[in-house]
Amino acid sequence: MANHARFWGRTVMVQNGNVEAAYNVLNRILTQDGLVDAVRRGRYYEPPCRRRQRAAFEASRRVLSAELRRKVAFVARSDRRDPWGGC
């Protein structure tokens, strides 16, 4: 089990007895994986209509975030052609 990819992805080593730093790292890993949100959502019943609304909102947020990242990457590019041609 120790060589399983999911196990390694969520393994945090405590260095020099610094448990708080290891806990913060583990919390960040679980948040990025979406496990913290899934556990919080599972505490209470979520009606099917709210589940569909949440899924649609998350999908639209992903699309808008990807579009914004693409635009920022385009503006931040350094190899773009000068639009004014050396004015």
CNS distance restraints for C-alpha pairs under 8 A (distance, minus, plus):
assign (resid   1 and name CA) (resid   7 and name CA) 7.29 0.50 0.50
assign (resid   2 and name CA) (resid   7 and name CA) 6.26 0.50 0.50
assign (resid   2 and name CA) (resid   8 and name CA) 7.02 0.50 0.50
assign (resid   3 and name CA) (resid   7 and name CA) 7.06 0.50 0.50
assign (resid   3 and name CA) (resid   8 and name CA) 6.75 0.50 0.50
assign (resid   4 and name CA) (resid   8 and name CA) 6.37 0.50 0.50
assign (resid   5 and name CA) (resid   9 and name CA) 6.14 0.50 0.50
assign (resid   6 and name CA) (resid  10 and name CA) 6.47 0.50 0.50
assign (resid   7 and name CA) (resid  11 and name CA) 6.18 0.50 0.50
assign (resid  10 and name CA) (resid  26 and name CA) 6.88 0.50 0.50
assign (resid  10 and name CA) (resid  29 and name CA) 6.70 0.50 0.50
assign (resid  10 and name CA) (resid  30 and name CA) 7.39 0.50 0.50
assign (resid  11 and name CA) (resid  26 and name CA) 7.62 0.50 0.50
assign (resid  12 and name CA) (resid  22 and name CA) 6.18 0.50 0.50
assign (resid  12 and name CA) (resid  25 and name CA) 7.19 0.50 0.50
assign (resid  12 and name CA) (resid  26 and name CA) 6.24 0.50 0.50
assign (resid  13 and name CA) (resid  22 and name CA) 6.69 0.50 0.50
assign (resid  14 and name CA) (resid  18 and name CA) 6.02 0.50 0.50
assign (resid  14 and name CA) (resid  19 and name CA) 5.89 0.50 0.50
assign (resid  14 and name CA) (resid  21 and name CA) 7.92 0.50 0.50
assign (resid  14 and name CA) (resid  22 and name CA) 5.55 0.50 0.50
assign (resid  15 and name CA) (resid  19 and name CA) 7.76 0.50 0.50
assign (resid  15 and name CA) (resid  22 and name CA) 7.79 0.50 0.50
assign (resid  18 and name CA) (resid  22 and name CA) 6.64 0.50 0.50
assign (resid  19 and name CA) (resid  23 and name CA) 6.03 0.50 0.50
assign (resid  20 and name CA) (resid  24 and name CA) 6.22 0.50 0.50
assign (resid  21 and name CA) (resid  25 and name CA) 6.28 0.50 0.50
assign (resid  22 and name CA) (resid  26 and name CA) 6.14 0.50 0.50
assign (resid  23 and name CA) (resid  27 and name CA) 6.00 0.50 0.50
assign (resid  24 and name CA) (resid  28 and name CA) 6.16 0.50 0.50
assign (resid  25 and name CA) (resid  29 and name CA) 6.25 0.50 0.50
assign (resid  26 and name CA) (resid  30 and name CA) 6.17 0.50 0.50
assign (resid  27 and name CA) (resid  31 and name CA) 6.06 0.50 0.50
assign (resid  28 and name CA) (resid  32 and name CA) 6.14 0.50 0.50
assign (resid  29 and name CA) (resid  33 and name CA) 6.25 0.50 0.50
assign (resid  30 and name CA) (resid  34 and name CA) 6.24 0.50 0.50
assign (resid  30 and name CA) (resid  35 and name CA) 5.45 0.50 0.50
assign (resid  30 and name CA) (resid  36 and name CA) 6.08 0.50 0.50
assign (resid  31 and name CA) (resid  35 and name CA) 6.07 0.50 0.50
assign (resid  31 and name CA) (resid  36 and name CA) 5.36 0.50 0.50
assign (resid  31 and name CA) (resid  37 and name CA) 7.17 0.50 0.50
assign (resid  34 and name CA) (resid  38 and name CA) 6.29 0.50 0.50
assign (resid  35 and name CA) (resid  39 and name CA) 6.14 0.50 0.50
assign (resid  36 and name CA) (resid  40 and name CA) 6.25 0.50 0.50
assign (resid  37 and name CA) (resid  41 and name CA) 6.04 0.50 0.50
assign (resid  38 and name CA) (resid  42 and name CA) 6.10 0.50 0.50
assign (resid  39 and name CA) (resid  43 and name CA) 6.60 0.50 0.50
assign (resid  40 and name CA) (resid  44 and name CA) 7.99 0.50 0.50
assign (resid  41 and name CA) (resid  45 and name CA) 7.93 0.50 0.50
assign (resid  41 and name CA) (resid  46 and name CA) 7.51 0.50 0.50
assign (resid  42 and name CA) (resid  46 and name CA) 7.93 0.50 0.50
assign (resid  46 and name CA) (resid  50 and name CA) 6.36 0.50 0.50
assign (resid  46 and name CA) (resid  51 and name CA) 6.32 0.50 0.50
assign (resid  47 and name CA) (resid  51 and name CA) 6.25 0.50 0.50
assign (resid  48 and name CA) (resid  52 and name CA) 6.21 0.50 0.50
assign (resid  49 and name CA) (resid  53 and name CA) 6.23 0.50 0.50
assign (resid  50 and name CA) (resid  54 and name CA) 6.01 0.50 0.50
assign (resid  51 and name CA) (resid  55 and name CA) 6.11 0.50 0.50
assign (resid  52 and name CA) (resid  56 and name CA) 6.09 0.50 0.50
assign (resid  53 and name CA) (resid  57 and name CA) 6.10 0.50 0.50
assign (resid  54 and name CA) (resid  58 and name CA) 6.08 0.50 0.50
assign (resid  55 and name CA) (resid  59 and name CA) 6.12 0.50 0.50
assign (resid  56 and name CA) (resid  60 and name CA) 6.17 0.50 0.50
assign (resid  57 and name CA) (resid  61 and name CA) 6.06 0.50 0.50
assign (resid  58 and name CA) (resid  62 and name CA) 6.15 0.50 0.50
assign (resid  59 and name CA) (resid  63 and name CA) 6.31 0.50 0.50
assign (resid  60 and name CA) (resid  64 and name CA) 6.13 0.50 0.50
assign (resid  61 and name CA) (resid  65 and name CA) 5.93 0.50 0.50
assign (resid  62 and name CA) (resid  66 and name CA) 6.07 0.50 0.50
assign (resid  63 and name CA) (resid  67 and name CA) 6.21 0.50 0.50
assign (resid  64 and name CA) (resid  68 and name CA) 6.13 0.50 0.50
assign (resid  65 and name CA) (resid  69 and name CA) 6.10 0.50 0.50
assign (resid  66 and name CA) (resid  70 and name CA) 6.14 0.50 0.50
assign (resid  67 and name CA) (resid  71 and name CA) 6.26 0.50 0.50
assign (resid  68 and name CA) (resid  72 and name CA) 6.13 0.50 0.50
assign (resid  69 and name CA) (resid  73 and name CA) 6.04 0.50 0.50
assign (resid  70 and name CA) (resid  74 and name CA) 6.21 0.50 0.50
assign (resid  71 and name CA) (resid  75 and name CA) 6.27 0.50 0.50
assign (resid  72 and name CA) (resid  76 and name CA) 5.98 0.50 0.50
assign (resid  73 and name CA) (resid  77 and name CA) 6.09 0.50 0.50
assign (resid  82 and name CA) (resid  86 and name CA) 7.19 0.50 0.50
